[in-house]
Amino acid sequence: MTGTSGISDALLANMNKTSGSSNASSISETQDRFMKLLIAQMKNQDPLNPMDNAEVTSQMAQLSTVTGIEKMNATLASFISSMQATQALQSSSLIGHTVLVEGGSTYLADSDVEGESAAYFGVELPIGADQLTVNIKDSAGKVVKTISVSNQPAGISQLGWNGYGDDGTKLDNGRYTIEATATTGNTTVASSTLSYEQVMSVSTGSDGVKLNLSNLAAITSDQIKQIF
């Protein structure tokens, strides 16, 4: 550890090792290691070429920079954890609610009318369309119902289906796929299908707070189009 750069190299090596380890040392431990290295260097310095004040000051500045970064990282990690806890608490109020989100399916279930079923979904258009066509497919991919509506404005259009196929047959309850096509004249207009799903639970992880839906999808709160 003699020479003018020994302590700096040792400090940087220790810092690089610490930042890549899952069992990172605390700031106080880092300071202790630094002081031990500095004292050892001063004890073993060449009497004919002793360390000067500028070198000691430079090395102390390195310690200050490293410990400052560690403190900042610890503060940032604490802030992120606190923010996620707050978001999770706020999001938990959505559990049990139905939300409208981007999705390609709808669920046919018993309605309030005895013996009847109903399914609801939506389509979002960036601009208005002369014609909007929605194909509803069963689990085998067969189109069982086609719904066509005219003069749809830009924005979200909420649509429903009574569970009867194009041939008049009442279909079984369950999940069906929806596909939308919008046109203005001979030009295709972009469209996105939307699903009504229930929020079942809230989870937190390295990728933030997620809402777990009834279709098994996990979304963030900013992906919700409408809440019911």
C-alpha positions as a Markdown table, in Angstrom:
| # | Residue | x | y | z |
|---|---|---|---|---|
| 1 | Met | 0.0 | 0.0 | 0.0 |
| 2 | Thr | 3.0 | 2.3 | -0.5 |
| 3 | Gly | 3.1 | 4.9 | -3.2 |
| 4 | Thr | 0.9 | 7.8 | -4.0 |
| 5 | Ser | -2.0 | 5.9 | -5.5 |
| 6 | Gly | -2.2 | 2.8 | -3.3 |
| 7 | Ile | -5.0 | 3.9 | -1.0 |
| 8 | Ser | -7.1 | 5.2 | -3.9 |
| 9 | Asp | -6.9 | 2.0 | -5.8 |
| 10 | Ala | -7.8 | 0.0 | -2.7 |
| 11 | Leu | -10.8 | 2.2 | -1.9 |
| 12 | Leu | -12.1 | 2.0 | -5.5 |
| 13 | Ala | -11.7 | -1.8 | -5.5 |
| 14 | Asn | -13.6 | -2.1 | -2.3 |
| 15 | Met | -16.4 | 0.1 | -3.6 |
| 16 | Asn | -16.7 | -1.8 | -6.8 |
| 17 | Lys | -16.9 | -5.0 | -4.9 |
| 18 | Thr | -19.5 | -3.7 | -2.5 |
| 19 | Ser | -21.8 | -2.3 | -5.2 |
| 20 | Gly | -22.0 | -5.6 | -7.0 |
| 21 | Ser | -22.6 | -7.7 | -3.9 |
| 22 | Ser | -26.0 | -8.6 | -2.5 |
| 23 | Asn | -24.6 | -8.3 | 1.0 |
| 24 | Ala | -23.3 | -4.7 | 0.6 |
| 25 | Ser | -21.4 | -3.2 | 3.5 |
| 26 | Ser | -22.9 | -0.3 | 5.5 |
| 27 | Ile | -21.6 | 3.2 | 5.2 |
| 28 | Ser | -19.9 | 3.0 | 8.6 |
| 29 | Glu | -18.1 | -0.2 | 7.6 |
| 30 | Thr | -16.9 | 1.5 | 4.4 |
| 31 | Gln | -15.5 | 4.4 | 6.5 |
| 32 | Asp | -13.8 | 2.0 | 8.9 |
| 33 | Arg | -12.1 | 0.1 | 6.0 |
| 34 | Phe | -11.0 | 3.4 | 4.5 |
| 35 | Met | -9.4 | 4.7 | 7.7 |
| 36 | Lys | -7.6 | 1.4 | 8.3 |
| 37 | Leu | -6.2 | 1.5 | 4.8 |
| 38 | Leu | -5.2 | 5.2 | 5.3 |
| 39 | Ile | -3.5 | 4.5 | 8.7 |
| 40 | Ala | -1.7 | 1.5 | 7.2 |
| 41 | Gln | -0.4 | 3.5 | 4.3 |
| 42 | Met | 0.8 | 6.3 | 6.6 |
| 43 | Lys | 2.6 | 3.8 | 8.9 |
| 44 | Asn | 4.3 | 2.2 | 5.9 |
| 45 | Gln | 5.1 | 5.3 | 3.9 |
| 46 | Asp | 8.6 | 5.9 | 2.7 |
| 47 | Pro | 10.2 | 8.4 | 5.2 |
| 48 | Leu | 12.2 | 9.9 | 2.3 |
| 49 | Asn | 9.0 | 10.4 | 0.3 |
| 50 | Pro | 6.1 | 11.0 | 2.8 |
| 51 | Met | 2.5 | 11.6 | 1.9 |
| 52 | Asp | 1.7 | 15.3 | 1.5 |
| 53 | Asn | -1.4 | 17.1 | 2.7 |
| 54 | Ala | -2.8 | 17.3 | -0.8 |
| 55 | Glu | -2.8 | 13.6 | -1.3 |
| 56 | Val | -4.5 | 12.9 | 2.1 |
| 57 | Thr | -7.1 | 15.6 | 1.3 |
| 58 | Ser | -7.7 | 14.0 | -2.1 |
| 59 | Gln | -8.3 | 10.5 | -0.6 |
| 60 | Met | -10.6 | 11.9 | 2.1 |
| 61 | Ala | -12.6 | 13.6 | -0.7 |
| 62 | Gln | -12.9 | 10.2 | -2.4 |
| 63 | Leu | -14.4 | 8.7 | 0.8 |
| 64 | Ser | -16.8 | 11.6 | 1.1 |
| 65 | Thr | -18.0 | 11.1 | -2.5 |
| 66 | Val | -18.5 | 7.3 | -2.2 |
| 67 | Thr | -20.3 | 7.5 | 1.2 |
| 68 | Gly | -22.4 | 10.4 | -0.2 |
| 69 | Ile | -23.5 | 8.2 | -3.1 |
| 70 | Glu | -24.3 | 5.3 | -0.8 |
| 71 | Lys | -26.4 | 7.6 | 1.4 |
| 72 | Met | -28.3 | 8.9 | -1.6 |
| 73 | Asn | -29.0 | 5.4 | -2.9 |
| 74 | Ala | -30.3 | 4.4 | 0.5 |
| 75 | Thr | -32.6 | 7.4 | 0.7 |
| 76 | Leu | -33.8 | 6.8 | -2.9 |
| 77 | Ala | -34.6 | 3.2 | -2.1 |
| 78 | Ser | -36.5 | 4.2 | 1.0 |
| 79 | Phe | -38.5 | 6.8 | -1.0 |
| 80 | Ile | -39.4 | 4.3 | -3.7 |
| 81 | Ser | -40.5 | 1.7 | -1.1 |
| 82 | Ser | -42.7 | 4.3 | 0.6 |
| 83 | Met | -44.1 | 5.5 | -2.7 |
| 84 | Gln | -45.0 | 1.9 | -3.7 |
| 85 | Ala | -46.7 | 1.2 | -0.3 |
| 86 | Thr | -48.8 | 4.4 | -0.8 |
| 87 | Gln | -49.7 | 3.4 | -4.4 |
| 88 | Ala | -50.6 | -0.1 | -3.3 |
| 89 | Leu | -52.9 | 1.3 | -0.5 |
| 90 | Gln | -54.6 | 3.6 | -3.0 |
| 91 | Ser | -55.0 | 0.9 | -5.6 |
| 92 | Ser | -56.5 | -1.5 | -3.1 |
| 93 | Ser | -59.7 | 0.6 | -3.1 |
| 94 | Leu | -60.2 | -0.7 | -6.7 |
| 95 | Ile | -60.5 | -4.3 | -5.6 |
| 96 | Gly | -64.0 | -5.6 | -6.5 |
| 97 | His | -64.6 | -2.8 | -9.0 |
| 98 | Thr | -65.0 | -3.4 | -12.8 |
| 99 | Val | -62.6 | -1.5 | -15.0 |
| 100 | Leu | -62.4 | -1.0 | -18.8 |
| 101 | Val | -59.0 | -1.8 | -20.2 |
| 102 | Glu | -57.4 | -2.7 | -23.5 |
| 103 | Gly | -58.2 | -6.4 | -24.2 |
| 104 | Gly | -59.4 | -8.8 | -26.8 |
| 105 | Ser | -62.1 | -10.7 | -25.0 |
| 106 | Thr | -65.5 | -10.4 | -23.3 |
| 107 | Tyr | -67.3 | -12.6 | -20.8 |
| 108 | Leu | -70.9 | -13.8 | -21.4 |
| 109 | Ala | -72.8 | -14.3 | -18.1 |
| 110 | Asp | -76.3 | -14.4 | -16.8 |
| 111 | Ser | -78.0 | -11.0 | -16.9 |
| 112 | Asp | -80.6 | -9.4 | -14.6 |
| 113 | Val | -83.3 | -10.7 | -16.9 |
| 114 | Glu | -84.2 | -14.3 | -16.0 |
| 115 | Gly | -83.0 | -16.8 | -18.6 |
| 116 | Glu | -81.0 | -14.3 | -20.5 |
| 117 | Ser | -77.3 | -13.6 | -20.8 |
| 118 | Ala | -75.2 | -10.5 | -21.6 |
| 119 | Ala | -71.6 | -9.5 | -22.4 |
| 120 | Tyr | -70.2 | -6.0 | -22.6 |
| 121 | Phe | -67.1 | -4.7 | -24.2 |
| 122 | Gly | -65.8 | -1.5 | -25.8 |
| 123 | Val | -64.0 | -0.2 | -28.9 |
| 124 | Glu | -61.7 | 2.9 | -28.9 |
| 125 | Leu | -61.3 | 5.0 | -32.0 |
| 126 | Pro | -58.7 | 7.8 | -32.4 |
| 127 | Ile | -60.9 | 9.4 | -35.1 |
| 128 | Gly | -64.6 | 8.8 | -36.1 |
| 129 | Ala | -65.5 | 6.0 | -38.4 |
| 130 | Asp | -68.4 | 5.5 | -40.9 |
| 131 | Gln | -68.6 | 1.8 | -40.1 |
| 132 | Leu | -67.5 | -0.3 | -37.1 |
| 133 | Thr | -67.7 | -4.1 | -37.3 |
| 134 | Val | -67.0 | -6.4 | -34.3 |
| 135 | Asn | -66.6 | -10.2 | -34.7 |
| 136 | Ile | -67.2 | -12.3 | -31.7 |
| 137 | Lys | -65.4 | -15.7 | -31.7 |
| 138 | Asp | -65.8 | -18.8 | -29.6 |
| 139 | Ser | -62.9 | -20.8 | -28.1 |
| 140 | Ala | -62.3 | -22.6 | -31.4 |
| 141 | Gly | -61.9 | -19.3 | -33.2 |
| 142 | Lys | -65.2 | -19.5 | -35.1 |
| 143 | Val | -67.1 | -16.3 | -35.6 |
| 144 | Val | -70.4 | -16.8 | -33.8 |
| 145 | Lys | -71.7 | -13.2 | -33.9 |
| 146 | Thr | -71.0 | -10.1 | -36.0 |
| 147 | Ile | -72.1 | -6.7 | -34.7 |
| 148 | Ser | -72.1 | -3.7 | -37.1 |
| 149 | Val | -72.8 | -0.1 | -36.1 |
| 150 | Ser | -72.6 | 3.1 | -38.2 |
| 151 | Asn | -71.3 | 6.6 | -37.7 |
| 152 | Gln | -69.1 | 6.0 | -34.6 |
| 153 | Pro | -67.5 | 9.1 | -33.1 |
| 154 | Ala | -63.9 | 9.2 | -31.9 |
| 155 | Gly | -63.3 | 7.9 | -28.4 |
| 156 | Ile | -64.7 | 5.0 | -26.5 |
| 157 | Ser | -67.9 | 3.2 | -27.7 |
| 158 | Gln | -69.5 | 0.8 | -25.2 |
| 159 | Leu | -71.2 | -2.2 | -26.8 |
| 160 | Gly | -73.2 | -5.2 | -25.6 |
| 161 | Trp | -74.2 | -8.6 | -26.8 |
| 162 | Asn | -77.1 | -10.7 | -25.7 |
| 163 | Gly | -75.4 | -14.1 | -26.2 |
| 164 | Tyr | -77.3 | -15.2 | -29.3 |
| 165 | Gly | -75.3 | -16.2 | -32.4 |
| 166 | Asp | -75.9 | -15.0 | -36.0 |
| 167 | Asp | -78.0 | -18.2 | -36.5 |
| 168 | Gly | -80.3 | -17.4 | -33.6 |
| 169 | Thr | -78.8 | -20.0 | -31.2 |
| 170 | Lys | -78.4 | -19.1 | -27.6 |
| 171 | Leu | -74.7 | -19.7 | -26.8 |
| 172 | Asp | -73.1 | -20.9 | -23.6 |
| 173 | Asn | -71.8 | -18.5 | -21.0 |
| 174 | Gly | -68.1 | -18.0 | -20.9 |
| 175 | Arg | -65.2 | -16.0 | -22.4 |
| 176 | Tyr | -65.3 | -15.0 | -26.1 |
| 177 | Thr | -62.7 | -13.3 | -28.3 |
| 178 | Ile | -63.6 | -9.9 | -29.9 |
| 179 | Glu | -62.0 | -8.4 | -33.0 |
| 180 | Ala | -62.9 | -4.9 | -34.3 |
| 181 | Thr | -62.6 | -3.3 | -37.8 |
| 182 | Ala | -63.4 | 0.3 | -38.5 |
| 183 | Thr | -63.6 | 2.0 | -41.9 |
| 184 | Thr | -64.3 | 5.4 | -43.3 |
| 185 | Gly | -65.0 | 5.1 | -47.0 |
| 186 | Asn | -62.4 | 2.7 | -48.3 |
| 187 | Thr | -59.9 | 3.6 | -45.6 |
| 188 | Thr | -59.3 | 1.4 | -42.5 |
| 189 | Val | -59.4 | 3.4 | -39.3 |
| 190 | Ala | -57.2 | 2.2 | -36.3 |
| 191 | Ser | -59.2 | 0.7 | -33.5 |
| 192 | Ser | -58.6 | -1.0 | -30.1 |
| 193 | Thr | -60.9 | -3.4 | -28.4 |
| 194 | Leu | -61.6 | -2.9 | -24.7 |
| 195 | Ser | -62.6 | -5.5 | -22.0 |
| 196 | Tyr | -64.6 | -5.1 | -18.9 |
| 197 | Glu | -62.7 | -6.9 | -16.1 |
| 198 | Gln | -62.9 | -7.1 | -12.3 |
| 199 | Val | -60.0 | -6.1 | -10.2 |
| 200 | Met | -59.2 | -9.1 | -8.0 |
| 201 | Ser | -56.1 | -8.1 | -6.1 |
| 202 | Val | -53.1 | -5.8 | -5.9 |
| 203 | Ser | -49.5 | -6.8 | -5.9 |
| 204 | Thr | -46.1 | -5.0 | -5.6 |
| 205 | Gly | -42.8 | -6.0 | -7.0 |
| 206 | Ser | -39.6 | -4.7 | -8.8 |
| 207 | Asp | -41.8 | -3.5 | -11.7 |
| 208 | Gly | -44.1 | -1.5 | -9.4 |
| 209 | Val | -47.7 | -1.8 | -8.3 |
| 210 | Lys | -49.9 | -4.0 | -10.4 |
| 211 | Leu | -53.7 | -4.6 | -10.5 |
| 212 | Asn | -54.6 | -8.3 | -11.1 |
| 213 | Leu | -57.7 | -8.7 | -13.2 |
| 214 | Ser | -60.3 | -11.4 | -13.7 |
| 215 | Asn | -58.8 | -12.3 | -17.1 |
| 216 | Leu | -55.5 | -13.1 | -15.3 |
| 217 | Ala | -53.8 | -10.0 | -16.8 |
| 218 | Ala | -51.8 | -7.6 | -14.6 |
| 219 | Ile | -51.9 | -3.9 | -15.4 |
| 220 | Thr | -50.8 | -0.6 | -14.0 |
| 221 | Ser | -53.4 | 2.0 | -12.9 |
| 222 | Asp | -52.6 | 4.3 | -15.9 |
| 223 | Gln | -53.8 | 1.6 | -18.3 |
| 224 | Ile | -57.4 | 1.9 | -17.0 |
| 225 | Lys | -59.8 | 3.6 | -19.4 |
| 226 | Gln | -62.8 | 3.7 | -17.1 |
| 227 | Ile | -63.8 | 2.6 | -13.6 |
| 228 | Phe | -67.3 | 1.3 | -12.5 |
